[in-house]
Amino acid sequence: MEYGLLLLRLVVGLLFAGHGAQKLFGWFGGGGPKGTAAFFGSIGYRAPAALAIVAGLSELGGGLLLATGLLTPLAGFLLATVMLNAIATVVFPKGFLGGYELEVTLLTVAIALVATGPGEISLDDATGWADDLDGVAWASLVLAAAIVASLVTTTLGRARADLDEIPG
């Protein structure tokens, strides 16, 4: 079981870190801060440059924390928030299959790793912090906090539609 948790953390964590590096540095074919900000601006975010940095840091930092098994609840929060925002603002209209199934899967993995704990091959275990984690309580708290953060980001963080432009 420990090697399975390690493999899951490494693959998912490093994939998230790679996406963060795309946003922050333009690595791996990413748009960097300017390209990411332009995209976030195109979907209505009020401060797209700031959000590009926050999203990039959340993915890079959360991914590295998850991969190493350090501060696993924080990693889960950062990654779950990013996935909830992606679902709400980008892929939801496409439907489940062919739309947001990947984001739901990654969200589930992040929360599940908080619930199970990072395993014995982790920095949380090495520091003894994993012994103090109640997985279900932490996973519930992390998911609730991510939902609140995502609601704030996708509502207050985005410009309202001009009511004169809405048909009807």
C-alpha positions as CSV (number, residue, x, y, z in Angstrom):
1,M,0.0,0.0,0.0
2,E,2.8,2.4,0.8
3,Y,4.4,2.2,-2.6
4,G,1.0,2.7,-4.2
5,L,0.4,5.9,-2.3
6,L,3.9,7.0,-3.2
7,L,3.4,6.3,-6.9
8,L,0.0,8.1,-6.8
9,R,1.5,11.2,-5.0
10,L,4.5,11.4,-7.3
11,V,2.6,11.1,-10.6
12,V,-0.3,13.4,-9.7
13,G,1.8,15.8,-7.7
14,L,4.4,16.2,-10.5
15,L,1.8,16.6,-13.1
16,F,0.2,19.5,-11.1
17,A,3.7,21.0,-10.6
18,G,4.3,20.8,-14.4
19,H,1.0,22.7,-15.0
20,G,2.1,25.3,-12.4
21,A,5.5,25.7,-14.2
22,Q,3.6,26.3,-17.5
23,K,1.7,29.1,-15.9
24,L,4.6,30.7,-14.0
25,F,7.6,30.1,-16.3
26,G,6.2,29.2,-19.7
27,W,7.9,25.8,-19.4
28,F,6.6,22.6,-21.2
29,G,4.8,24.7,-23.8
30,G,2.9,26.9,-21.3
31,G,1.8,30.4,-21.8
32,G,3.8,31.8,-18.8
33,P,2.3,34.6,-16.7
34,K,1.3,36.7,-19.7
35,G,-0.4,34.0,-21.6
36,T,-2.1,32.6,-18.5
37,A,-3.3,36.1,-17.5
38,A,-4.7,36.7,-21.0
39,F,-6.6,33.4,-20.8
40,F,-8.0,34.3,-17.3
41,G,-8.9,37.7,-18.6
42,S,-10.8,36.2,-21.5
43,I,-13.0,34.2,-19.0
44,G,-13.9,37.2,-17.0
45,Y,-11.5,37.4,-14.1
46,R,-11.0,40.9,-12.6
47,A,-7.3,40.6,-11.8
48,P,-6.0,38.1,-14.3
49,A,-2.3,38.7,-13.8
50,A,-2.6,38.2,-10.1
51,L,-4.7,35.1,-10.5
52,A,-2.2,33.7,-13.0
53,I,0.4,33.8,-10.3
54,V,-1.9,32.5,-7.6
55,A,-3.0,29.6,-9.8
56,G,0.6,28.8,-10.9
57,L,1.9,28.9,-7.3
58,S,-1.1,26.7,-6.2
59,E,-0.4,24.1,-8.8
60,L,3.4,24.2,-8.5
61,G,3.5,24.4,-4.7
62,G,0.6,22.1,-4.1
63,G,2.0,19.6,-6.6
64,L,5.4,19.5,-5.0
65,L,3.9,19.3,-1.5
66,L,1.7,16.4,-2.7
67,A,4.6,14.6,-4.4
68,T,6.8,14.8,-1.3
69,G,3.9,14.1,1.1
70,L,4.6,17.3,3.0
71,L,1.7,19.3,4.5
72,T,-0.7,17.0,2.6
73,P,-3.9,18.8,3.8
74,L,-2.5,22.1,2.4
75,A,-1.6,20.4,-0.8
76,G,-5.1,19.0,-1.1
77,F,-6.6,22.4,-0.5
78,L,-4.5,24.2,-3.1
79,L,-5.1,21.5,-5.7
80,A,-8.8,21.0,-5.0
81,T,-9.4,24.8,-5.2
82,V,-7.7,25.0,-8.6
83,M,-9.7,22.0,-9.9
84,L,-13.0,23.4,-8.7
85,N,-12.2,26.7,-10.4
86,A,-11.4,24.9,-13.6
87,I,-14.6,23.0,-13.5
88,A,-16.7,26.0,-12.7
89,T,-15.2,28.4,-15.3
90,V,-13.7,26.4,-18.1
91,V,-14.9,22.8,-18.6
92,F,-18.4,22.5,-17.1
93,P,-20.3,23.6,-20.2
94,K,-18.6,20.7,-22.2
95,G,-20.4,18.1,-20.0
96,F,-19.0,15.3,-17.9
97,L,-17.4,13.0,-20.5
98,G,-15.2,15.1,-22.8
99,G,-15.5,18.0,-20.4
100,Y,-14.7,17.9,-16.7
101,E,-14.1,14.2,-15.9
102,L,-10.3,14.7,-15.6
103,E,-10.7,17.7,-13.3
104,V,-13.2,15.7,-11.1
105,T,-10.7,12.8,-11.0
106,L,-7.8,15.0,-10.0
107,L,-10.0,16.7,-7.4
108,T,-11.0,13.3,-6.0
109,V,-7.3,12.1,-5.9
110,A,-6.3,15.3,-4.0
111,I,-9.1,14.9,-1.4
112,A,-8.6,11.1,-1.2
113,L,-4.9,11.5,-0.4
114,V,-5.8,13.9,2.4
115,A,-8.3,11.3,3.7
116,T,-5.9,8.3,3.5
117,G,-2.8,10.3,4.5
118,P,0.3,10.5,2.5
119,G,1.6,7.1,3.6
120,E,4.8,6.0,5.4
121,I,7.1,7.1,2.6
122,S,6.4,10.8,3.0
123,L,7.8,13.9,4.7
124,D,4.6,14.2,6.9
125,D,5.4,10.7,8.2
126,A,9.1,11.4,8.7
127,T,8.3,14.5,10.8
128,G,5.6,12.6,12.8
129,W,2.9,15.0,11.7
130,A,1.0,12.3,9.8
131,D,0.3,10.6,13.2
132,D,-1.7,13.6,14.2
133,L,-3.9,13.7,11.1
134,D,-7.5,12.5,11.3
135,G,-8.0,11.8,7.6
136,V,-11.8,12.1,7.3
137,A,-11.9,15.3,9.4
138,W,-9.1,16.8,7.4
139,A,-10.5,15.8,4.1
140,S,-13.9,17.2,5.0
141,L,-12.3,20.5,6.2
142,V,-10.1,20.7,3.1
143,L,-13.0,20.1,0.7
144,A,-15.3,22.6,2.5
145,A,-12.5,25.2,2.4
146,A,-11.7,24.6,-1.2
147,I,-15.4,25.0,-2.1
148,V,-15.6,28.3,-0.3
149,A,-12.3,29.6,-1.9
150,S,-13.6,28.5,-5.3
151,L,-16.9,30.2,-4.8
152,V,-15.2,33.4,-3.8
153,T,-12.8,33.3,-6.7
154,T,-15.4,32.5,-9.3
155,T,-17.9,35.0,-8.1
156,L,-16.3,38.0,-6.5
157,G,-13.1,37.5,-8.5
158,R,-14.9,37.7,-11.8
159,A,-16.6,40.7,-13.5
160,R,-20.4,40.5,-13.6
161,A,-22.1,40.3,-16.9
162,D,-23.6,43.6,-18.1
163,L,-27.3,43.2,-17.5
164,D,-28.1,45.2,-20.6
165,E,-26.4,42.5,-22.7
166,I,-28.5,39.6,-21.4
167,P,-31.2,38.8,-23.9
168,G,-34.9,38.7,-22.7
